[in-house]
Amino acid sequence: MDLNTEEFLHRLQLHDNDAWRDFVEDVVPRMFGYALRHVKSRATAEDIAEETMSRVLQAIGEFTYRGVQLDMWVYKIERNVLTDYYRQHTNRSMLPFQEFMDGHSMGLLRDPYELAEAADTRAIIWHAIDALQEPRRSVVRLRLLEGRSVHEVAFLLGISESNVKVLLFRALGQLRGVVAEKMGEVHGQQ
């Protein structure tokens, strides 16, 4: 079943029960999983998925294909729900990069010294990314962490594709300088 067809979208907009059942069965587990990776609480992740679905239901009539797939549109809505959640419950708009990445990058190294060095290096990189100004920070996260295409990042952030490329280039240059400086301090070189 391909949810990203104009015919399927039309069925959703006509409130076709079978289409909505297929949509919910396919999309809600992914929404829940994405939310759970960010909030670490099943109850909160369920609330975020529910709020996302509510917003999708309210806005589905306005969605039209313009080079962006339906699932990307839903992802953008969920990302906005998560941003709203963090604004209400913390001083930040998203999880710190380090908290998200630590769960994805450990376990490859076995030597305790390698683990310690890798942890130090990751901490420097995460801190440097967290220190980037928006929208550079979001471009780095979406493009490099989440593996989104330039087109998807442009859509999600509401900027042009060329601006995504420029922001990523500048962010990487900034990160390279900060990380090199910090690594020199850690290893006693200045």
Summary of the structure (lengths in Angstrom):
residues: 190
radius of gyration: 19.4
end to end distance: 57.6
largest distance: 65.4
contacts: 504
relative contact order: 0.08
helix: 76%
strand: 0%
